[in-house]
Amino acid sequence: ADWRSDVESEISGLAGLSDDELIKEIQQRLTLKQTDFSEMDKPVVYLFAATGIIENGGLRYFYENDFPDGVSHAEIAGCYRNIDMEKVAELIEKSAACFPAGHPQPELDARNEFLNDASLNDAFDSIDADLFSETKRFEKKMAAYIRDNLEYFSRQ
């Protein structure tokens, strides 16, 4: 049962970190995996990029870029849902529904052409306002998600 005590000391070591330190530690571990991410990993890997983009330029900026690894906007919404940020997931889905087919065009050029249509501004601005008040809680929610799954993350 020697490995068990290693796991337990690893878990308690992680549990003792501040939210910020814990998040950075787990991010570093997952970065080493490159692209072989599990469903548990994805929120940690993708949501820092997504949240940074949203906080920098709102949803318009979020849609003006392609995500690495071909991650869809719907998958990002699902990742927010996984860390108990339901409202953010709903707001992304609400913004995605503004696009012609009810979801963003997969091709960046077509998506950007649509985004240049000024009539979208009001819809996106009101969603952005709600979004910014929600993303303030992101770090706390992310740390809670990692803490709730410490045994899994301690093995990464």
Helices and strands as residue ranges (DSSP letters): H 2-15, H 19-31, H 42-63, G 68-70, H 73-82, H 86-96, H 108-115, H 120-135, H 138-148, H 150-154
